[in-house]
Amino acid sequence: MMRRAALCSIIFGAACLSSAAATAAAETAVVQCNASTLEGCPEGLSCAKKDEHWAQCVNCSVDQFVLDCPYFWDANLTAAAEDVCGQTCLGHRGSQCVSIACDASKNLTCVSSSETWSQCVDCEASAFHEDCGSWSEELLAEAETACSATCHSRIRLL
């Protein structure tokens, strides 16, 4: 639990990953593979080439891909992983949408709170009110505008 909380606070501050994603993050190890031959990954992993100097083993299982792609890969590695895995990396409720798009099939809206942070927000009333209490003031203001909603479940973070 402490390891998950520490990872969450280091990577995302107050806007932490879900429990499942935090657990996956703590267990995800970066394994480099050969950028020239695309070989060297353990069984069950595929080699995705970021550039001529870096290639990394990625887990193409649907569940792990969805957890890893929004947070642990840059744009070039994401594109390579999408190709090798035959999947598209889309943001889910609460994930970043700085370098990837939100999943339109889930009716998510990409809300920007700064030049460096944008987040997929579900504007459906119950989801909005469940999530909005933990957002920063900046994200909250932008999400309320984007969703034409007002947060009634605001909690104060220390």
N, C-alpha and C positions, 0 to 999 in steps of 0.2 A: 504494500500500500504506500509506504513512504517513497519507494523508488518511483512509482507511478505519479505521485503528487509532485515530486521534485522535477521529474521530466516535464510534466504538464506546466509547472510554473516557469521553468527555464525557457521552454519553447514558446508558450502562448500567454503567459501572464494570467490574468483573470479570465480570459476567454479560453478555457481549457477544453481539451478533447473529451469526447464521451468516454465513459469508463472502458468500453471495449476497445476504442481506438488508442487510449492511453496504455492499456495492457499490451496491445499489439506493438506500439511504439517501443515499449520497454523490451520486447522480445525480438524485434526486427534488427538483425545484424546486417551490416553492409558487407557484401562479399564481392570482391573485384574479380572480373573475368578478363580474358585476353581481348583487347580492342581490335586486334588484327584478325584473329581467327574466330572470335565469338565463342570460344570454348573455355571450359574451366569451371562451369557451374555444377554444384551438387545436384543429384537427382531431384526432380520436381521444380527446379528453378531454370529460368531462361536468361541468356545474356543479352542485355540491351546496351547499345553503343551510344554514349553521350557525345563523344567527339573522338578524334584520332588518338587521344591519350587516355581516355577513361571509358571503361565499360563495366557494368555492374550486373550482378545476378538479381533477377526480380522474380517474385512469386506471382504467377499468372492466374492463380485460383481467384475466382470472382470475389470472394469475401476479403482476401488479403489485398488484392489489387485495389479495391475500393478504399481500404484503410490507408494504404501506402501512397497512392498517387497524389492526393491533394496536398500532402505535407512534406514528403521526404525526397521529392525529386524536383530538379529544376526543369525548365521548359524543354530543353533538348533531350534530357533523359526521359521525360514524360512522353514525348513524341516517339522516341525509340521503343519505350516499353509498350506504348499503344500498338505500334507496328508488330513487335515480336509476340505480344499476347493476344492480338486481334480484338482488343477492347478499347473503349474510349474513356478517358479520365474526365469525369464530370463532378462538379461540386455537389455535395449533399447538404442538407440542413445543418447550418453551423460551420461548414467548412469554408476555406478561403476561395475566393474567385478572382484573385489577382492574376494568376497565370493560367487558370482554366475557367471554363464556363460552368454555370450552375445547370443542373439537370432540369431541362425545360419540362420534361414529362412529370415532374413532381411539383410544378407550378412555383418554382423558387425564383426569387429576385436577387440579383447581385447588388448589394448596397455597399457603397464606398464611404468609409469614415475618415480616410486620410489618403495621401499619395501612396502609402505603402500597405494599406490594409483594406480589403473588400471581403465581404462575407455573404454567403448564400442565406437568405432569409425567407422563411415560409410566412406569407402574409395571411394565411387562413387564421381566423380569430383565435382559436384555442391554441394553436402552435405558436402564434405570435406572442400571446400572453404568457405561455409557458417559458419562452426563451428570453423575452425582453428584459426581465428583471436582472439578468446578469450581464447585459451589454454595457459598454462604456457610454458615457454621455454623448460622445460624438456619433457612435454607431446608432444609438437609440434615436437621436434627433433625425438622422438620415433615414432610418428604417420607418419611423413614424410618418415621415413625408412620403416615402416610396410606397408604403402600404396603406396610406390614408387611415391610420389607426393611432390610438393613444394607449400607451402602456399603463396598466393599472396595478401591476405586480412588481413595482420597483423595489429593490432591496438596496441598501447602502453597503458598499464594500469598504473596508478599512483602508 
